[in-house]
């Protein structure tokens, strides 16, 4: 039971600390809630393109050429979507 009490006190401490940190952030930067990160379709496609290119490089290094072909097709489709925006 003593260990359970110690973990409970630690959780309380973490909760208090996180509230203090959040209060300081609001004090310094103003009200940041709700955080809204607006992304348009182009940003989403570019992010996906970057992810797929990284995956393609890793697959090429492992010589997994069948998977490379699938990823290459996805990359080509995204590039076509970006051209048509």
N, C-alpha and C positions, 0 to 999 in steps of 0.2 A: 504493500500500500504506500510505502514511503516513496518509491520510485514513481508511482502514478501521480502522487501529489507534486513531485518535482517537475514532471512533464506538464502538468496542468499549470503550474506557476510559470514555466518557461513559455507555454502558449500564451498566457496572459501578457507576459513581457513582450513577446513578439507582436501581439495585437496593439499594445500601447505604443510600441516603437513605430509600427507602420502608420498609426494614426498621426503621430507627431511628424513623421516624414511627409505625409500627405499634406498636413496643415502647413508645413514650411513651404512646400511646393506651391500651394495656393497663395500663400502670403507673398511669395517672390514673383510668381508668374500670373497670378489672377486665376479666375475660375476656368479650369481646363476641362470640366465635365459638361456634357459628354464629349469625349475626344472623337472628332470626326476626321477621318482621313479619306477624302474623296478620291476615288480612282476612276478614271474613265477607261473605256474599252482599250484604248491604245496602251495605256500603262500596264493593264493586266496582260495584254498580249506580249508586250516587251518583256515583262517579268517571266512569263511562261517560256518565251524564246530563250532567255538567258539560262533558265533551269534546264531546258532540253539540250542546249548546246553543251552545258557542263556534263550532263548525263551521257551525251554522245561521245565526248572525249574519254570519259571513263570506260565506256564500253569498247571503244577502239583500242584502248590500252590493254584491255583484257581479251581482245580479239573475238568479241561476241558480235559477229558481223550480221547475223539475222536480226538481232535486236537493234543494231545500228540502222538497218534499213527501215525499220518501223519508226524509229525516232527521227530519221531523216525525212520521212514522209510527213510526220507531224510538224517538223520545222518548216517544210515547204508550204504546208497548209496555213500555218500562222503567218509566214512571210507574205503569202497571197492575200490574207485578210488585212494585213497592215497596208499593203499597196492599195487596197480598195477603200480604205478609210478616208 
